[in-house]
Amino acid sequence: MKRMLEKVRAQIALFLAALMFMSVMPMPPAQAALVRIKDIAHVKGIRDNQLVGYGMVVGLMSTGDKSRSTQYAQQNLMMNFGVVVSNPNYIMSYNSAAVLVTATIPPFAKAGDKIDVTVSSAANAKSLEGGVLVETQLLGPNGEVIALAQGPISTGGSSASAAGSSKRTSITTSGRIPNGAIVERDIHTEIGDEDGLDLVLNHSDFTLVSRVADVISQRVAPASPSDGGTIRIDFPPDFSGNRVGLISSIENLEVETSPDVAKVVINERTGTVVIGNSVKLLPAAVAHGGITVSIQTTNSVSQPNPFGGGSTMGVSNAKIDIEKQQGSLIQLNANASLQDLVSALNAIGVTPSDLISILQALKEAGSLEANLEII
């Protein structure tokens, strides 16, 4: 039995020694992440285009709008089909609604391609549920007709009202038509110019733009950064006349990411706080505590004497309690990191709302070395 205890003690001592060795052993530095160029940049000039149109939705179950503009629009629509309506007031627009139709057309779209459209009420329609969009022209920024939209609308919900009460499961004054528009003309997009093309980072960064230019120069074609977010790439002889192949070779290259700017993002509505890993703190002391005041009201009735001349009266008695929490004071040393900040704040038990106030105070005091962004 004695030998067994000595053996167990020896194993425990060996285990503790291993833990101590692991605690003092330096951790290897974190490796930088590799990302594809296509995930962080795009070719200048290759972009989506937004389309918009004004149309009519019919087939509604008495949930249409009652605006005068809708009556005039319906009158013009009927006149296009040879139906003459002398007075727009004769048109009862309860089953129709004026709408704005929007869509986004991708680059290199060809005639005959189908795209999704979004339909939104333009007047006081109660719901577009069950409606059908009449053929509507979708115009580009230059005023040309790019696509034609038509079809039944999917609102993704329902609404009902009766006797002054109403209930809905989602917003039904807007909806979508999947593949509801047909492209009527090709979208021609230029890829670069005669000598080369420009590659634009999704977020400007001098370090990253230099790394991307170096990788492209070493692997594919001569490249040099023009500014903090643009790289100029010259067409090499190997890809003469093959711009698509050049872009394909470039966008699949991998490059090391650069550390982002230190930033703290706060959403006061939801109490969400996101702290970047590069956030640093200058020397500071933070006190946390508060006073809670609670008031309770007790209602009672004062009865007069049986033979007196008084009257019965209601009396309100208020009880006020003041609870003062013990404040906590923590000290943050110079160059404190994110882990130091989180550990210190968790030690004093702050809530998300308290954390927002503390971060704002640290920024005002000049201790928070980061951009504070409130959304």
Helices and strands as residue ranges (DSSP letters): H 2-24, E 34-36, H 37-40, E 41-43, E 49-58, H 68-80, G 88-90, G 93-95, E 96-105, E 114-121, E 132-139, E 145-152, E 159-162, E 165-168, E 174-183, E 196-201, H 206-219, E 223-225, E 230-234, G 237-239, H 243-251, E 254-256, E 263-267, E 272-275, E 280-281, E 284-288, E 291-302, E 313-324, E 328-332, H 338-347, H 352-364, E 368-369, E 371-374
